[in-house]
Structures are given as structure tokens and as C-alpha cells.
């Protein structure tokens, strides 16, 4: 339904696309940047400095929102899919393969 690549530091969307008029990935990315930042702060507060967030999953009634961090938590890929059309395993594989491509391109 939608995808975005986001810079955590600035909250800026580096690239985005949506097949749904109801989802603006740039607006969603702004709010999800705060989710990522708060979770990173929680890791620090819990003295889990050796840990790093790999992904964050938000399950809605009809959608899956997957946030996959990369570049040591400096950027993330945000993917929204319809849960009736795509399984979590497929969504994770799509994000994994695309983040590998992004990493290789850098």
C-alpha cells in the first residue's frame, strides 16, 4: 500500500510511494520517526546500549506497518501492506531484500 525511506535524525522522507489515497507515507514517516526515536531512548534508559533495533511491527486490524532500521539506526524503511493480501513473512522478506539493495548501493 505504501513505502518510504526515512532519515531518523531529521525525520525527512528520502523517498516514498503509495498505491492508496488514504495513506500518505510522508506524514506516516514523520510520526514513525518519533516511534523510532522513543524506542532508541528506551534502550538507552534501560542500559541496553549493546542492543540495536532491528524492526518495529505495528499490527492493525487490516494492515501491517513494518519499520526496518538500517545504517545503525540512522535510516529506516517503512512498509504498509494489507494483512488480508500479504503475510508478515512476505512483508519482512520484501523489506529485507530491498534494504540489502539499498545498503549495496551506498
N, C-alpha and C positions, 0 to 999 in steps of 0.2 A: 504494500500500500504506500509506503514512504521509506525514504532512506536519507541519511545526512552524515557528513563527516564534520566533526566539530572540534575546535580548539578549546581545551578546558580553561586555559589561562585567561583568554579574552571572552570566551563564550560565543565567538563568531562561528558561523556556519561556513565551512570552506567549500562545501559542495552539497547539493541536495536535489532530490527529485521526489515527486508524489504522483501517484495514479488516482488519488482520492481528493475530491474537492473539500472534504471535511477535515483533512489533516494537512496542516501547514508545518512541514518538517523544521523550518527555521524557528518558528515560535516554540514548538516542542523541544527543540535542541536547546534553546535558551533556558527553559525550566529544567531540563535534564542535566544541564551543566551544573546547576545548583545541587541536584541529587548527587552527582559525582563528587563535587567539592565537599559536601557534607559527609559523605561516606569516607572520603580521604581524611577529613578531620577526625572522624570517629576512630579510624585506625590509629592515628597519632595519639589520641586521648587514651586509647586502650593499650598503648605501648606496643603496638604491633608493627613497628617500623620495618621489620623484615618481610612483612606481607605486602602484597600488591593486589589491587582489584583486577580481576580478570574480566568479569562481566557482571552486569546487573540485569535481572529479569523482572519485568512488571507484567503480570498476567491480569488482563481484564476479561470481562465476560466473553467478548467476541474478538479480542485482539491480543497479540503478544507484542510487547515492546522490549527489544533486546538492545542493551548498551554494551558494546565490546570495547574495552580500553586498549590502547596501543601506545607506543612511544613512551614507555614508562609512566603512563597515566597522563600524558600531556594532550593527547587527542583521543577521540572515541568515534566509533561508527554506531549510528543509531538506526535500527531497523524496526519497522512496524509491519506486521503481517496479520491477516485474518486467521484466527485459530481454527476455523472450520475448513480452511483451504491449505494450511501449512502446519506441519508438526514442529515442535520445538527443535527436534533433531535436525530437520531440514533447514530451519532458520539459522541454527548455530553453524551448520556446515557452509551455508551461503556466506555468512559473516566471516567465518574462519578463512575461507578461500579468498575472499576479497581483501581482508586485512593482510594476508600474505602477499597479494599482488601489490597493495599499497606500500608495504614495507620494502619490497624488492624495487619498487620504482623510485624510492628515496635514496 
